[in-house]
Amino acid sequence: KCWKPRSNAMITKEISNDGHMVTTVLSGDISRQALMDNFFEMFDFMAQLGPGKLFHLYDTSQASSIDVSEEDVRNMTTQNLIKWASDIDAYTAFVVDDPEYYKLARLYKNLSNALGLKEIEIFDSREDAVGWLNSKKEE
């Protein structure tokens, strides 16, 4: 599945055959609306998945820019996670290589933790993120 918000921006999403591993890659200049739409779509997917583990790799390392504020992150997290945070066993690994993206990912992690999601980590390499997710699959 691929959604192109602008000519040089792309959000790609791959879902494993069993539906429990999702890889999202941001590349180019990502608009606020594109990112918000992607998060809302992911929250809906998680809610529909129901019981069971979900593993999500969210890779921002190819994004040139992400037009989202701290307030946007607060809103999309609290408005959606509170609906189902206690019902799903989700593991999310962010890959970030930019200090501003790290700050936003850290905010998302802290807000999510406060709402009951504990398994969110932030990595600077995709290999480390995949390794962590794979270790969680084996638990």
C-alpha positions as CSV (number, residue, x, y, z in Angstrom):
1,K,0.0,0.0,0.0
2,C,1.4,3.4,-0.9
3,W,0.1,6.8,-0.4
4,K,1.7,9.8,-2.2
5,P,0.8,13.1,-0.5
6,R,3.1,15.2,-2.8
7,S,5.2,14.5,-5.8
8,N,8.4,14.1,-3.7
9,A,6.8,12.5,-0.6
10,M,5.8,9.0,0.0
11,I,4.5,6.9,2.9
12,T,4.7,3.2,2.2
13,K,3.2,0.5,4.3
14,E,3.9,-3.2,4.2
15,I,1.7,-5.7,6.2
16,S,2.9,-9.2,6.8
17,N,0.8,-12.2,5.6
18,D,-0.4,-12.8,9.1
19,G,-1.2,-9.1,9.6
20,H,0.8,-8.7,12.7
21,M,3.9,-7.0,11.3
22,V,3.6,-3.6,9.8
23,T,6.5,-1.6,8.3
24,T,5.9,2.1,7.5
25,V,8.5,4.1,5.7
26,L,8.4,7.9,5.3
27,S,10.4,9.5,2.5
28,G,10.6,12.9,1.0
29,D,8.8,15.9,2.5
30,I,5.9,14.6,4.6
31,S,3.0,17.0,5.2
32,R,1.2,17.3,8.4
33,Q,-2.0,16.0,6.8
34,A,-0.2,13.0,5.3
35,L,1.3,12.0,8.7
36,M,-1.9,12.5,10.6
37,D,-3.8,10.4,8.0
38,N,-1.2,7.7,8.3
39,F,-1.4,7.6,12.1
40,F,-5.2,7.5,12.1
41,E,-5.2,4.7,9.6
42,M,-2.7,2.8,11.7
43,F,-4.7,3.3,14.9
44,D,-7.8,2.0,13.1
45,F,-5.9,-1.0,11.8
46,M,-4.7,-1.8,15.3
47,A,-8.2,-1.5,16.7
48,Q,-9.6,-3.8,14.0
49,L,-6.8,-6.4,14.5
50,G,-8.1,-7.2,17.9
51,P,-6.3,-9.4,20.5
52,G,-2.8,-10.5,19.8
53,K,0.6,-9.0,19.3
54,L,1.3,-6.3,16.7
55,F,4.8,-5.3,15.6
56,H,5.2,-1.9,13.9
57,L,8.4,-0.6,12.4
58,Y,8.1,3.1,11.7
59,D,11.1,4.4,9.7
60,T,11.6,8.1,9.3
61,S,15.3,7.9,8.2
62,Q,14.4,8.6,4.5
63,A,12.2,11.7,5.2
64,S,13.6,15.0,4.1
65,S,11.1,16.9,6.3
66,I,8.1,16.1,8.5
67,D,5.7,19.0,9.0
68,V,4.2,18.1,12.4
69,S,4.2,20.0,15.7
70,E,4.4,18.7,19.3
71,E,0.8,19.7,19.6
72,D,-0.1,17.5,16.6
73,V,1.6,14.6,18.2
74,R,-0.2,15.2,21.5
75,N,-3.6,15.4,19.8
76,M,-3.2,12.3,17.6
77,T,-1.9,10.2,20.4
78,T,-4.4,11.1,23.1
79,Q,-7.4,11.2,20.8
80,N,-6.7,7.7,19.4
81,L,-4.7,5.7,21.9
82,I,-7.0,6.2,24.7
83,K,-9.7,4.3,22.8
84,W,-7.9,1.0,22.7
85,A,-4.5,1.2,24.6
86,S,-5.5,-1.5,27.1
87,D,-6.8,-3.9,24.4
88,I,-3.8,-4.4,22.2
89,D,-0.3,-5.8,22.7
90,A,1.6,-3.5,20.4
91,Y,5.4,-3.2,19.9
92,T,6.5,-0.1,18.0
93,A,10.1,0.6,16.9
94,F,10.8,4.1,15.5
95,V,13.9,4.6,13.4
96,V,15.0,8.2,13.5
97,D,18.2,10.0,12.5
98,D,17.2,13.6,13.0
99,P,17.2,15.3,16.4
100,E,13.8,16.9,15.7
101,Y,12.2,13.6,14.7
102,Y,13.7,12.0,17.7
103,K,12.1,14.7,19.9
104,L,8.7,14.0,18.4
105,A,9.1,10.2,18.6
106,R,10.1,10.6,22.3
107,L,7.0,12.7,22.9
108,Y,4.8,10.0,21.3
109,K,6.5,7.3,23.4
110,N,6.0,9.2,26.7
111,L,2.4,10.0,25.9
112,S,1.7,6.4,24.9
113,N,3.4,5.1,28.0
114,A,1.1,7.3,30.1
115,L,-1.9,5.8,28.3
116,G,-0.8,2.2,28.9
117,L,1.3,1.3,25.9
118,K,4.8,0.3,27.3
119,E,6.5,-1.3,24.3
120,I,7.8,1.6,22.2
121,E,11.5,2.1,21.5
122,I,13.4,4.6,19.4
123,F,16.5,3.5,17.4
124,D,19.0,5.2,15.1
125,S,19.3,2.2,12.8
126,R,16.8,0.0,11.1
127,E,18.9,-3.1,12.0
128,D,18.6,-2.4,15.7
129,A,14.9,-1.7,15.4
130,V,14.2,-4.9,13.6
131,G,16.4,-6.9,16.0
132,W,14.4,-5.5,19.0
133,L,11.1,-6.3,17.3
134,N,12.3,-9.8,16.5
135,S,13.3,-10.3,20.1
136,K,9.8,-9.3,21.2
137,K,8.2,-11.8,18.8
138,E,10.1,-14.6,20.5
139,E,8.9,-13.7,24.0
